[in-house]
Amino acid sequence: MDKSLKNKRIITAAVTGAWPKKENNPNVPMTPEEICEDVYDCWQAGAAVAHLHMRDDEGNGTMDHNKFKKTVDLIHEKHPDCDIILNLTTSGDIYATDETRMEHVKELKPEMASYDCGSMNWLNSGLFLNSPTFLENLGKLFQETNTKPEIEAFDPGMIANAAYYVKKGILKTPLHFQFCMGCANGIPGTVKNLVFMKETMDQLCPGSTWSTFGVGHSAMEIMYAAIALGGNIRVGMEDNVMYAKGQLADSNRQFVERAVRVIKEYGLEVATPDEARQILGLK
């Protein structure tokens, strides 16, 4: 990495996710139009990456490629000055077929997309399946579309899986991880666990970049720890609809602005989208 980028930190805005609805927080963006404006707002506040999920007309998570295309097109058409990196989920509906989960990647060829490197139970909601066949096909597709995988790791075993797929040629180094801390049935969000995740990555996948987030009460602990450990951070209503205890978030921008303050207070700088592209090795 260029030495001039050493003190830069990437902020990813995860603006909607597949779960929270207006009854959880009326400010959660749901439609392509709302998501478009939230992404632009977060970019203006300092986010370099936008992690995007889509919702159907009832507000449920969907992998409908038409929703992705409409949202991406709106961002480019309404805000041509916005150079934010678009990171599209491949896991927005646990009932979607493997083919449906990849269709928008084939069509849109995004700069980044999520790669959930293993299966797990979603507490009280079902199985989150990422079969070996799916992961191999998805990794090969990413190579064809020049899409950078964001390897979402919900436990250390998923880091080991990523190392295995590097050996098989399914994933190309350097890798980029998103440590998902405090998710239902994933690794709990604590500093000790984050250090363990990073050490596991350093051992199995040396030279990787990483980002992290904490769900719920672990959000601030994980944010502060990530900055101290040299990582990047993800914020937004996908992970937390509360800005603080007893206080609903006003907007996704509010989370980004706080992340900017934390990074600057630590004596670091917020990465622009183009700087993030250099850090992440995007083509």
C-alpha positions, 0 to 999 in steps of 0.5 A: 500500500502507498505510504500516503494511505497508511493513515486513511480509514474507509467508512462503509455505509450499510443503509438498509439491510434485509431486516429493519422496517419503518416500524423499527425506525421510520427513517430506514430507507426502503425504496430505490428512490430512498436508498439512492438519496441515502447513499448520496447523503452518506457519500457527502458526509464521508462514506467511501463505500455503500453496501446495498440491499434491496426491499420488495414492495412489502419491505422484505429483503429481496434479491430482485435484480430489477430493484438493484438495477433501478437503484444503481441507475438512479444513483448514477443518473441523479448524482453523477458527481457521486463516486462512491464505491457500490458494494452489492449484497449477494445475501439479501433473502435467505429463500432466494436461489443461488442463481437469483443471488448472482443475477444482478452481479452478472448484469451490473458487474459492480466494483464490490459485492458480498461473499459470505464465506460459510453457512450459519443459523439466523437466530429465530429466522432460519438457515443462512446457507452458502454451500460450497457449490454456491461459493465456488460459482460466486467466486468464479463469477467475481473474477469474470466481472472484476468484482472485488469480494467483500468476505463477510466473516461471522465467525473464525471458521469463515476466515479459514474457508476463505483461505481454502478458496484462495488455495483452490483459485476461487478467491484471489489475494489480497482479500478484503474481510468484513468482520460481522460482530454481534450478529444473531448466532455469530461471534459476539461483538467484543474487543477480545473476539475482534482481536482474535478474528484479526489474528486469525486473518493475519495468520491464514490470509496475510496481506488482507485488508479488513473492516468491521461493525458491531450490532446493537450494544457492541457498535461503539466498542467495535468501532473504537477497537477497529480504529485502534487496531488499524481497521476500517469501519462499517456503520448504518441502519442495516446493523443498528436502528438506534443511534444510542440507548433509547435514541432512534437514529435520525438518518444513516448520515448521522452514523457516518458523521459520528464515524468521521469524528471518531477517525479524526479524533484518533488522529487519522483521516477519512479515505475518499472513494478513490483512496479506498479504491487504492487501499482495496486494490480495485481495478 
